Amino acid sequence: MDREARLKRLKFRAWHRGTKEADLLIGGFFDTHAVTWSDAEIAWYEVLLEEQDVDIMAWAIGTAPVPERYRGAMMNQMRALDYIRHEG
């Protein structure tokens, strides 16, 4: 699958998680960062999306330890939470 097809598929999966909160966190992260991702970073995100939303959200907000396989720059960006737009 070419890069554009992979990103299009990931965008859909990122924004259709099942809850508004997960969509904002996981989809917002995708929208903010995906344009700059390398193939390795795309692969990391593809694997991450296989995880349960509650786990991804807990790792991102710091209520659960991040498994070793997801530690690093990508998770650090996700944990910053500065990519989530808040209207209120």
N, C-alpha and C positions, 0 to 999 in steps of 0.2 A: 504494500500500500504506500503511495507517495505521501510526502509530508503534508500537503494541503488536505488530503483525504483523512489522514490521521488526526489532524487538528480539528477538522470539521466534526468528526466522530466524537472526539474528546469534548469539544464544546457542548455538544448535545448531552453527553453523559454527565458533564459537570453541572449543567443547568436543570437537569431532570432527576434529582436525587430523591424526591419524595416529600421533603419538607422545605418550607420557605427559608428557614435558617440554614439548612445544609446547602440549598441552592445559592444563597448569598455568599456563604463562606467559600465553598468549593468552586462555584461558577465565577464569583468575583475574583478569586485568585487566578483562575484561568484567563479571564478577560484582561487582567492587568499585566500578566507576565508571559503568556504563551508566545507572543510575537517574537520574543528574544530567545526562546528555548532552543537548545541544541537537540540533536537526536537522542542523546543519552537522557536529557531532562524530560523529553517527551515520553521516553520509555519509563522513567521513574513515575511520572504522573499516571500513565496507563496502569501500572501496577498498583499505585495508590488507590485508584478508583475502584479496584476490586474489593477494597476494605469496606467495612460497615460505616455508614455516615456518623453514627455516634462515636466510633473510635477516632475517625479523622477529626471530628470536631473537638473531642477531648484532647487530642494531641495538639491541635492548633491553639486552643485556649489555655492549655497547660494544666488541665485537671487529671491527666493521665500521662505517664511517661511515654516518650516516643520510642518505638521499637528501633533497635540498632539499624535495621535495613532502611529506615526512613530519615535517619538523622543526617544533618548536613545543611548546605546552603538553601536548598529548596524548602525544607521544612522550616528553616529559620525565616525565610520570606513569608511562608504561610502563617507562622506564629506572630508575625508583626501585626497582622490584622488591619494594616493601614490601607488595604485595597478594598475594604468593604465601605460602600457609600451608605451613609446614614442620613435619612431624611426625617426630620422631626422637629 
